Amino acid sequence: MSTINRDFRFNDAKSRHKRHPALSWGLFALASIVIGVVVASTSDFSSEAPDLAEQANMELTTLALPLKGQAETTGAQTRSVALPLKPKDAQHDTVKLETRTLNNEPQTRVTRESIRLPLPELQAQQAIIDDIQQQGAKQWRELKVKPGDSMARLFKRANISPQQLDELMKSGKAVKKLKRIFPGDTIRVLTDDNGVLQALSYEINHESYLLAERQDGKLVATIEQYEIEKRIAHASGAIKSSLFLAAAEAGVSENIIMELAGIFGWDIDFVLDIRKGDTFNVLYEELYRNGEKIADGEILAAEFVNNGKAYRAVRYVNPQTNQAEYYSEDGKSMRKAFLRSPVNFTRISSTFTTGRYHPILHKIRAHKGVDYAAKRGTPVRAAGDGKIIYRGKKGGYGKTVIIQHGSRYSTLYAHLNNYKRGQRVGGKVKQGQVIGFVGSSGLATGPHLHYEFRVNGVHRNPLTVRLPSAKPVPKRYKLDFETKTRPVLAQLDLLTRTQLAANSP
């Protein structure tokens, strides 16, 4: 280049030097050889790149970078430097700087390589990623049950065909739970891109749920159990005005206090017998799922002091029947053969008496039962196990049900608004089972239940009659009962002593 520049700077014919033709051709040939070597070297790099990318799954980008200095030796030499890419480019990629020196001519390229995996492993990895992406696109949908809804209506709103509902209802006995859904319930469904039902989930209660999944092309329904953790809690309270206010102050839920009233309701009338200064202590379970409390469990042991008299109950599961009941400390059943009151009432409008002025007949006559005032439609329950011997209108009683309990006892329920469907004369009922609803049929001035209790055909006052007890703990399980209840009763003793110490001046 210096010769050419000189020729342009000095454009004088006298000062020019004529070159020999052979020298020009020699320089041309040398330049052609150098260019050919460079082209061949570049072709060699390009031919290697596809094979390397196929074997190691690399993305290649070749850049020509100038180098400072000269190569130390002649011939082909390679210098590689691995540089990490910036995080925004790729987590697992690296940059490799490769330098070759060929005939004292440095040539450099940069390659970016991804994760080194053989092709079969890479395909398997990609299949997993594709499956995760497809699952992410499939979202569970929540169907809220509204008043009047059925599974058919829910599926119609979700654009799921009736044929799939039919298939679901044939997927196993567990799906019978779906025949009794209630407003506020939530049913979760999962469908594919074609709207075909793949899975359905329905929470039955805090401890179990229904799961229907498609397996080998068919829906299979099962009842699954949640992992529930049970923790023991305790509470104590003193009644100042009402049991419910005392329970609220002690941090006891309404469910627990209703359970407590049910346990002692055979001996204590929680409407009429409660007094200021009465106290209670209760040990009960709390249910947790994934570390979060979801509900209260069973009462393990409880004590209620009413008007100075202490009543105690402890829970025990019969090993033979696997049924739990509450017993006193000596193994006697807390449950009596009869409920003290067969309806949740607001007040007693008329008591048992031999002479009462009848508000409709306007004369004095015996009132051989108890009238419980309650809202129209309030459920009326059987006071004990027995058989229906009368069901229909009975003079001034209006709509009436009479139940025979064994050979000695019978109960009468009058002035009903209507009867519980599905029951008939001769049919058996269990204690606490609904048999009708409060009304004002017959000679009645307002909605209430007229309740009579008879022993050997003779009327007795339902509020004061001594009720027969249920069966105690069987003798063969008495030792098991004492062994299992002793630790719980010891905790109840400690709770009682703590409450007494706190209330003492």
ROLUM-106418 format. One record per residue (C-alpha): residue number from 1; residue in three letters; x, y, z. Coordinates in steps of 0.5 Angstrom, whole numbers. Layout:
# residues N
 seq type    c1    c2    c3
 NUM  ALA     X     Y     Z
...
//
This chain:
# residues 505
 seq type    c1    c2    c3
   1  MET     0     0     0
   2  SER     6     5     1
   3  THR     8     4    -6
   4  ILE     1     6    -9
   5  ASN     1    12    -4
   6  ARG     8    14    -7
   7  ASP     5    13   -14
   8  PHE    -1    18   -12
   9  ARG     3    23    -9
  10  PHE     9    24   -14
  11  ASN     6    24   -21
  12  ASP    12    25   -24
  13  ALA    14    21   -30
  14  LYS    21    22   -29
  15  SER    21    19   -22
  16  ARG    17    13   -24
  17  HIS    21     6   -23
  18  LYS    18     1   -28
  19  ARG    17    -6   -25
  20  HIS    19   -13   -28
  21  PRO    12   -17   -31
  22  ALA    15   -23   -27
  23  LEU    15   -20   -21
  24  SER     8   -17   -22
  25  TRP     5   -24   -23
  26  GLY     9   -27   -18
  27  LEU     6   -23   -13
  28  PHE    -1   -24   -16
  29  ALA     0   -32   -15
  30  LEU     2   -31    -8
  31  ALA    -4   -27    -6
  32  SER    -9   -32    -9
  33  ILE    -5   -38    -5
  34  VAL    -6   -34     2
  35  ILE   -14   -32     0
  36  GLY   -15   -40    -2
  37  VAL   -12   -42     5
  38  VAL   -17   -37     9
  39  VAL   -23   -39     5
  40  ALA   -21   -47     6
  41  SER   -20   -45    14
  42  THR   -27   -42    14
  43  SER   -30   -47    11
  44  ASP   -27   -52    15
  45  PHE   -30   -49    21
  46  SER   -37   -48    18
  47  SER   -37   -56    16
  48  GLU   -35   -57    24
  49  ALA   -41   -53    27
  50  PRO   -47   -57    25
  51  ASP   -44   -64    27
  52  LEU   -42   -60    34
  53  ALA   -49   -57    34
  54  GLU   -53   -64    33
  55  GLN   -49   -68    38
  56  ALA   -49   -63    44
  57  ASN   -55   -59    42
  58  MET   -51   -52    41
  59  GLU   -53   -46    38
  60  LEU   -47   -43    34
  61  THR   -46   -35    33
  62  THR   -39   -34    29
  63  LEU   -36   -27    30
  64  ALA   -29   -24    28
  65  LEU   -26   -21    33
  66  PRO   -19   -17    32
  67  LEU   -13   -19    37
  68  LYS    -8   -15    40
  69  GLY    -1   -18    39
  70  GLN     1   -24    34
  71  ALA     1   -31    35
  72  GLU     7   -35    38
  73  THR     7   -40    33
  74  THR     5   -42    26
  75  GLY     0   -47    24
  76  ALA    -7   -48    27
  77  GLN    -7   -47    34
  78  THR   -14   -46    38
  79  ARG   -15   -42    45
  80  SER   -22   -42    48
  81  VAL   -24   -38    54
  82  ALA   -31   -40    57
  83  LEU   -35   -34    59
  84  PRO   -42   -34    63
  85  LEU   -48   -30    59
  86  LYS   -52   -25    63
  87  PRO   -58   -28    67
  88  LYS   -63   -25    62
  89  ASP   -60   -29    56
  90  ALA   -60   -36    59
  91  GLN   -59   -39    66
  92  HIS   -55   -45    63
  93  ASP   -52   -42    57
  94  THR   -44   -40    57
  95  VAL   -40   -36    51
  96  LYS   -34   -40    49
  97  LEU   -29   -35    46
  98  GLU   -24   -40    41
  99  THR   -18   -37    37
 100  ARG   -14   -40    32
 101  THR    -8   -38    29
 102  LEU    -6   -40    22
 103  ASN     0   -38    19
 104  ASN     1   -32    23
 105  GLU    -6   -30    22
 106  PRO   -11   -30    28
 107  GLN   -18   -32    27
 108  THR   -23   -32    33
 109  ARG   -30   -34    34
 110  VAL   -35   -34    39
 111  THR   -40   -39    41
 112  ARG   -46   -39    45
 113  GLU   -48   -46    48
 114  SER   -54   -49    51
 115  ILE   -55   -55    56
 116  ARG   -51   -61    54
 117  LEU   -56   -66    53
 118  PRO   -56   -72    48
 119  LEU   -62   -72    44
 120  PRO   -66   -77    47
 121  GLU   -66   -74    54
 122  LEU   -67   -67    51
 123  GLN   -73   -70    47
 124  ALA   -76   -73    54
 125  GLN   -74   -67    58
 126  GLN   -78   -63    53
 127  ALA   -84   -67    53
 128  ILE   -84   -66    61
 129  ILE   -84   -59    59
 130  ASP   -90   -59    54
 131  ASP   -94   -63    59
 132  ILE   -93   -58    65
 133  GLN   -95   -52    60
 134  GLN  -101   -56    58
 135  GLN  -103   -57    65
 136  GLY  -102   -50    66
 137  ALA  -107   -49    61
 138  LYS  -112   -53    64
 139  GLN  -116   -50    70
 140  TRP  -120   -52    75
 141  ARG  -127   -49    75
 142  GLU  -131   -48    81
 143  LEU  -139   -49    80
 144  LYS  -143   -46    86
 145  VAL  -149   -49    88
 146  LYS  -155   -44    88
 147  PRO  -162   -45    90
 148  GLY  -166   -50    86
 149  ASP  -159   -53    83
 150  SER  -158   -60    81
 151  MET  -152   -63    77
 152  ALA  -156   -63    71
 153  ARG  -156   -55    71
 154  LEU  -149   -54    74
 155  PHE  -146   -58    68
 156  LYS  -151   -54    63
 157  ARG  -148   -48    66
 158  ALA  -141   -51    65
 159  ASN  -142   -53    58
 160  ILE  -141   -60    59
 161  SER  -146   -65    56
 162  PRO  -151   -69    59
 163  GLN  -148   -76    57
 164  GLN  -142   -74    61
 165  LEU  -146   -73    67
 166  ASP  -149   -80    66
 167  GLU  -142   -83    65
 168  LEU  -140   -79    72
 169  MET  -147   -82    75
 170  LYS  -145   -89    73
 171  SER  -137   -88    76
 172  GLY  -138   -92    82
 173  LYS  -142   -92    89
 174  ALA  -139   -85    91
 175  VAL  -142   -81    87
 176  LYS  -149   -82    90
 177  LYS  -146   -76    95
 178  LEU  -148   -72    89
 179  LYS  -155   -73    89
 180  ARG  -156   -69    95
 181  ILE  -152   -62    94
 182  PHE  -154   -56    98
 183  PRO  -154   -49    96
 184  GLY  -147   -46    98
 185  ASP  -143   -52    96
 186  THR  -138   -52    91
 187  ILE  -136   -57    86
 188  ARG  -130   -57    82
 189  VAL  -129   -59    75
 190  LEU  -123   -60    70
 191  THR  -124   -61    62
 192  ASP  -120   -62    57
 193  ASP  -119   -57    50
 194  ASN  -125   -61    47
 195  GLY  -130   -60    53
 196  VAL  -129   -67    56
 197  LEU  -129   -68    63
 198  GLN  -123   -71    66
 199  ALA  -124   -70    74
 200  LEU  -129   -67    79
 201  SER  -128   -66    86
 202  TYR  -133   -65    91
 203  GLU  -132   -63    99
 204  ILE  -137   -68   103
 205  ASN  -134   -65   110
 206  HIS  -128   -63   113
 207  GLU  -125   -70   113
 208  SER  -127   -73   106
 209  TYR  -128   -71    99
 210  LEU  -131   -74    93
 211  LEU  -126   -75    87
 212  ALA  -128   -77    80
 213  GLU  -122   -78    75
 214  ARG  -121   -81    68
 215  GLN  -117   -87    68
 216  ASP  -116   -91    62
 217  GLY  -121   -87    58
 218  LYS  -126   -88    64
 219  LEU  -129   -84    70
 220  VAL  -127   -87    77
 221  ALA  -130   -84    83
 222  THR  -127   -85    90
 223  ILE  -128   -82    97
 224  GLU  -121   -79    99
 225  GLN  -119   -77   106
 226  TYR  -116   -71   108
 227  GLU  -110   -71   113
 228  ILE  -113   -68   119
 229  GLU  -109   -66   125
 230  LYS  -113   -66   132
 231  ARG  -111   -62   138
 232  ILE  -114   -62   145
 233  ALA  -117   -55   147
 234  HIS  -120   -53   154
 235  ALA  -125   -48   156
 236  SER  -128   -45   162
 237  GLY  -134   -40   164
 238  ALA  -139   -38   169
 239  ILE  -146   -36   167
 240  LYS  -148   -29   169
 241  SER  -154   -28   164
 242  SER  -154   -34   159
 243  LEU  -150   -40   157
 244  PHE  -149   -37   150
 245  LEU  -146   -31   153
 246  ALA  -142   -34   158
 247  ALA  -139   -39   152
 248  ALA  -138   -33   148
 249  GLU  -134   -30   153
 250  ALA  -130   -36   154
 251  GLY  -128   -37   147
 252  VAL  -133   -43   146
 253  SER  -136   -44   139
 254  GLU  -144   -44   138
 255  ASN  -143   -52   136
 256  ILE  -139   -54   142
 257  ILE  -144   -50   147
 258  MET  -150   -54   143
 259  GLU  -146   -60   144
 260  LEU  -145   -59   151
 261  ALA  -153   -58   152
 262  GLY  -154   -64   148
 263  ILE  -150   -68   153
 264  PHE  -153   -65   160
 265  GLY  -160   -64   157
 266  TRP  -162   -71   160
 267  ASP  -161   -68   167
 268  ILE  -161   -60   166
 269  ASP  -167   -56   162
 270  PHE  -162   -51   159
 271  VAL  -169   -46   158
 272  LEU  -172   -47   165
 273  ASP  -166   -49   170
 274  ILE  -160   -45   169
 275  ARG  -158   -40   174
 276  LYS  -153   -35   175
 277  GLY  -147   -37   178
 278  ASP  -147   -44   174
 279  THR  -140   -46   171
 280  PHE  -138   -51   166
 281  ASN  -131   -54   164
 282  VAL  -130   -57   157
 283  LEU  -125   -61   154
 284  TYR  -126   -62   146
 285  GLU  -122   -63   140
 286  GLU  -120   -58   135
 287  LEU  -119   -60   127
 288  TYR  -113   -57   123
 289  ARG  -112   -58   116
 290  ASN  -105   -56   113
 291  GLY  -104   -52   120
 292  GLU  -110   -48   119
 293  LYS  -116   -50   124
 294  ILE  -122   -52   120
 295  ALA  -127   -54   125
 296  ASP  -129   -56   132
 297  GLY  -128   -64   134
 298  GLU  -132   -68   139
 299  ILE  -132   -66   146
 300  LEU  -128   -71   150
 301  ALA  -130   -69   157
 302  ALA  -134   -64   161
 303  GLU  -137   -62   167
 304  PHE  -143   -57   169
 305  VAL  -145   -55   175
 306  ASN  -152   -53   176
 307  ASN  -155   -50   182
 308  GLY  -149   -53   186
 309  LYS  -150   -60   183
 310  ALA  -144   -62   179
 311  TYR  -145   -67   173
 312  ARG  -140   -70   169
 313  ALA  -139   -73   162
 314  VAL  -134   -77   159
 315  ARG  -134   -80   151
 316  TYR  -132   -87   150
 317  VAL  -133   -91   144
 318  ASN  -135   -98   145
 319  PRO  -130  -103   142
 320  GLN  -136  -108   139
 321  THR  -140  -103   136
 322  ASN  -135   -97   135
 323  GLN  -140   -92   137
 324  ALA  -139   -87   141
 325  GLU  -143   -85   147
 326  TYR  -142   -80   154
 327  TYR  -142   -83   160
 328  SER  -142   -81   167
 329  GLU  -135   -83   171
 330  ASP  -138   -89   174
 331  GLY  -140   -92   167
 332  LYS  -147   -90   167
 333  SER  -150   -87   160
 334  MET  -152   -80   160
 335  ARG  -157   -81   155
 336  LYS  -164   -83   158
 337  ALA  -169   -87   154
 338  PHE  -173   -80   153
 339  LEU  -172   -73   151
 340  ARG  -174   -68   156
 341  SER  -177   -64   151
 342  PRO  -178   -66   144
 343  VAL  -178   -59   141
 344  ASN  -173   -53   141
 345  PHE  -178   -48   144
 346  THR  -178   -41   146
 347  ARG  -182   -42   153
 348  ILE  -187   -46   156
 349  SER  -194   -43   155
 350  SER  -198   -48   159
 351  THR  -196   -53   165
 352  PHE  -198   -60   167
 353  THR  -204   -59   172
 354  THR  -211   -62   174
 355  GLY  -215   -55   173
 356  ARG  -214   -50   168
 357  TYR  -218   -45   164
 358  HIS  -219   -47   157
 359  PRO  -218   -41   153
 360  ILE  -223   -43   147
 361  LEU  -228   -48   151
 362  HIS  -228   -43   157
 363  LYS  -228   -48   162
 364  ILE  -224   -51   167
 365  ARG  -221   -58   165
 366  ALA  -215   -62   166
 367  HIS  -209   -60   162
 368  LYS  -205   -67   162
 369  GLY  -199   -65   158
 370  VAL  -194   -59   157
 371  ASP  -195   -54   152
 372  TYR  -188   -51   148
 373  ALA  -189   -45   145
 374  ALA  -185   -45   138
 375  LYS  -185   -42   131
 376  ARG  -190   -45   126
 377  GLY  -186   -50   122
 378  THR  -181   -52   128
 379  PRO  -179   -59   128
 380  VAL  -182   -64   133
 381  ARG  -178   -70   135
 382  ALA  -179   -77   137
 383  ALA  -178   -77   145
 384  GLY  -175   -84   144
 385  ASP  -174   -90   140
 386  GLY  -181   -93   139
 387  LYS  -187   -95   134
 388  ILE  -192   -90   131
 389  ILE  -199   -92   133
 390  TYR  -203   -86   131
 391  ARG  -202   -81   126
 392  GLY  -208   -77   124
 393  LYS  -213   -72   126
 394  LYS  -216   -73   133
 395  GLY  -221   -68   136
 396  GLY  -219   -62   139
 397  TYR  -211   -65   139
 398  GLY  -212   -63   131
 399  LYS  -206   -67   127
 400  THR  -203   -72   132
 401  VAL  -198   -77   133
 402  ILE  -197   -82   138
 403  ILE  -191   -87   139
 404  GLN  -191   -93   143
 405  HIS  -184   -94   147
 406  GLY  -184  -101   149
 407  SER  -189  -104   153
 408  ARG  -190   -99   159
 409  TYR  -189   -92   156
 410  SER  -192   -88   150
 411  THR  -192   -80   148
 412  LEU  -197   -76   144
 413  TYR  -195   -70   140
 414  ALA  -201   -65   138
 415  HIS  -203   -59   134
 416  LEU  -198   -60   129
 417  ASN  -198   -56   122
 418  ASN  -196   -62   118
 419  TYR  -193   -69   119
 420  LYS  -186   -71   117
 421  ARG  -186   -75   110
 422  GLY  -185   -82   109
 423  GLN  -187   -84   116
 424  ARG  -194   -89   117
 425  VAL  -197   -92   122
 426  GLY  -193   -98   125
 427  GLY  -187   -95   122
 428  LYS  -181   -95   127
 429  VAL  -177   -88   129
 430  LYS  -171   -87   133
 431  GLN  -170   -82   139
 432  GLY  -169   -75   136
 433  GLN  -172   -77   129
 434  VAL  -177   -71   126
 435  ILE  -184   -74   126
 436  GLY  -188   -67   125
 437  PHE  -188   -59   125
 438  VAL  -190   -54   130
 439  GLY  -197   -51   128
 440  SER  -204   -49   131
 441  SER  -209   -55   128
 442  GLY  -215   -57   133
 443  LEU  -217   -53   139
 444  ALA  -211   -48   139
 445  THR  -210   -40   140
 446  GLY  -203   -40   137
 447  PRO  -197   -45   134
 448  HIS  -195   -49   140
 449  LEU  -193   -57   141
 450  HIS  -198   -60   146
 451  TYR  -194   -66   149
 452  GLU  -196   -72   153
 453  PHE  -192   -77   157
 454  ARG  -196   -83   159
 455  VAL  -193   -89   164
 456  ASN  -198   -95   163
 457  GLY  -203   -91   160
 458  VAL  -203   -86   166
 459  HIS  -201   -79   164
 460  ARG  -195   -76   168
 461  ASN  -192   -69   168
 462  PRO  -186   -69   163
 463  LEU  -182   -64   166
 464  THR  -182   -68   173
 465  VAL  -182   -75   171
 466  ARG  -176   -80   172
 467  LEU  -174   -82   166
 468  PRO  -171   -89   165
 469  SER  -163   -89   163
 470  ALA  -160   -92   157
 471  LYS  -156   -98   158
 472  PRO  -149   -97   162
 473  VAL  -142   -99   159
 474  PRO  -142  -107   158
 475  LYS  -139  -110   164
 476  ARG  -134  -114   159
 477  TYR  -131  -107   157
 478  LYS  -131  -103   164
 479  LEU  -124  -104   165
 480  ASP  -123  -101   158
 481  PHE  -127   -96   160
 482  GLU  -123   -94   166
 483  THR  -117   -95   162
 484  LYS  -118   -90   157
 485  THR  -122   -85   160
 486  ARG  -118   -84   166
 487  PRO  -113   -79   163
 488  VAL  -118   -75   160
 489  LEU  -122   -74   167
 490  ALA  -115   -72   170
 491  GLN  -115   -67   165
 492  LEU  -122   -65   167
 493  ASP  -120   -65   174
 494  LEU  -114   -60   173
 495  LEU  -118   -55   169
 496  THR  -124   -55   175
 497  ARG  -118   -54   180
 498  THR  -116   -48   176
 499  GLN  -123   -45   175
 500  LEU  -124   -46   182
 501  ALA  -117   -42   184
 502  ALA  -119   -37   179
 503  ASN  -126   -35   182
 504  SER  -124   -36   189
 505  PRO  -123   -29   193
//
